[in-house]
Amino acid sequence: MARLSDLSAEIAQVAAGLAPSLVRVDARGGRPATGIIWADNLVLTADHVIEADDNIVVTGAPTTVKASLLGRDRTTDLALLRTEGLRGAPAPRGRSADLRTGHIVLALGGT
């Protein structure tokens, strides 16, 4: 069995690899939240971050762009935003069918 420090190093490597896909979402006039680039010009974030479909701004190095609400699901607390001109790589995704009970799943956020 691998040592805990080895697992920690692998998790840090995964987080560093996903960092370019993380963006800042400003939508409430208060504290910003994190979103993830899901596909070209599409950002997935938490629904509770979005109060209305106006004044949504997404920042991903090195760009800041306006966004609009494309869809939301309050039961899963997810919102999908459409942007224009956002630079960044969409996050790679695995298949949920490959997950089993006991697998480690990471939730990443930025500040």
N, C-alpha and C positions, 0 to 999 in steps of 0.2 A: 504494500500500500504506500502511495506517495506521501511524503511529509506534508504537513499543513502549510509550511512555508512555500513548497512547490505549488500547491493549489492557489495560495495567495498570489504568487507571481503570475500564474496563468490568468487569474481573474483580472489582475491589473493590466495585463496585456490585452485582454478582450475589451476592457473599458477604454484603454488608450486607442484601440482600433476603431471604436464606435464614436469617439469624441468628435470627429469631423461631421458626423450626422446629427449631432445635438444642436439645437437652436434655442434662442431665448424668445419667449412669447410674452408680449405686453398687451394686455387687453382690458384690464380692470382699472387702470389708472393708479394702481397700487403696486404690490409686489409682482415681479415678473415670475413666469413659470418656465418650465422646460418643454420643448417639443422635439420630435424626432423627424428627420426628413424620411418620408415613407416612399415617395417616388418623386420624379421631376415635378417641382412646383407644388407638391403636396406635403403638408406637415400634420402629423398626428400629435395631439396634446390632450390634456384632461379637460373634460367638458366644463367642470366647475370654474375653470379659468376664464371662460368666455361668457360674459354677461349679455352682450348684444353683438350684432353683426357689423359694428362700426368701430373705427379707431383701433383696429387690430394691427400690430406691428410685429414682424418677425425679424430677428437679427441672427445671422450666421456668418462667421468670419469669411470674408470681409464685408458683407453686404447687409443692409437693413432695407426691408421692403414692406409694403402694405399687404395685408392678407384679408381674405373674406371667408366667412363661414360657409363651407360646402355641405356639411352635414354634422349631425350630433346624435349621440345615443346616451341619454341621461342614465339609463339603467346600468350601463357599463362605464360611465363617466369618461367617454371618449368623444373627441371633436376632431373633425377633419377640416383643415384650412387649405385654401388655394392661394398661391402666391404667384407673382410674376418676377422672374429675374433672380430668384434666390439661388445662390451658388452653394454647392455642397453635394456630397455623395449620399444617395439613399442608403439607409442602413441595410446591411445584408440580413436576411431572415431565414430561419430554419423552418422546419415543418412541425406544427403542433402534434401531428400524428406520431412523430418520433419521440415525444416526451413520455416519460413514465413516472409514476409516483416515486419520489425520492430524488429526482433530478434537480440540480441547482438551476434556478432561473434568476437572472439579474434584472434589476430595475435601475436605470441610470438617470441622473439628473444633473443639471448644471446650476451654478450660482451666478 
